[in-house]
Amino acid sequence: MNFRPYWAYLCYLLSHKWAVFKESWKFGLFWRGITHDLSKFSPAEFGAYARHFYDEKGAQKPFEHQIDLPFDFAWNHHIHHNPHHWQYWILLQDDGVTKALPIPEKDRLEMLADWLSFGGHEHLKEWYGRNRGKMILHPETRQSIEEQLGFGKETVSRYERPIQTRYKRRRIQ
């Protein structure tokens, strides 16, 4: 068995956890910084992630959209076991309606720490601006994130695209 892809992924994962740990501390999320992404060490995720992102020599594979069912199952496991992912807060109802639930503050801040770990505030602001239309977020969550990132109305309009959601304002009783 070739352990190179697993070793390469482990090194990446530890580096990512360290970067998120530092960003989490800035938000006062000490325990979240320690426990962030622990599910990625589980058998349900680790091997599939390693094989998806690294080749047999341990080199990072180029990004391409491909069918990789083991990785898809691992990603599905990850987002449904980690509430710092916006996908965790999507409710698919039996009638076909997709509803975005508000993300609690600690989970929202951990999500920002995760995003910030990839390159800092300016990089995140640009990335979020390009990708915000792909995210199904509750309006309160979106407003909070955009305020945190320093988006004003003029900045938001620069990136404005239709947000693909069928969120209906209904009181949950």
Buried (B, 14 or more C-beta within 10 A) or exposed (E): EEEBBBEBBBEBBEEBBEBBBEBBBEBEBEEBBEBBBEBBEEEBBBBBBBBBBBBEEBEEEEEEEEEEEBBEEBBEBBBEBBBBBBEBBBEEEEEEEBBBBBBEEBBBBBBBBBBBBEEEEEEBBEEBBEEBEEBBBBEEBBEBBBEBBEBEEEBBEEBEEEBEBEBEEEEEE
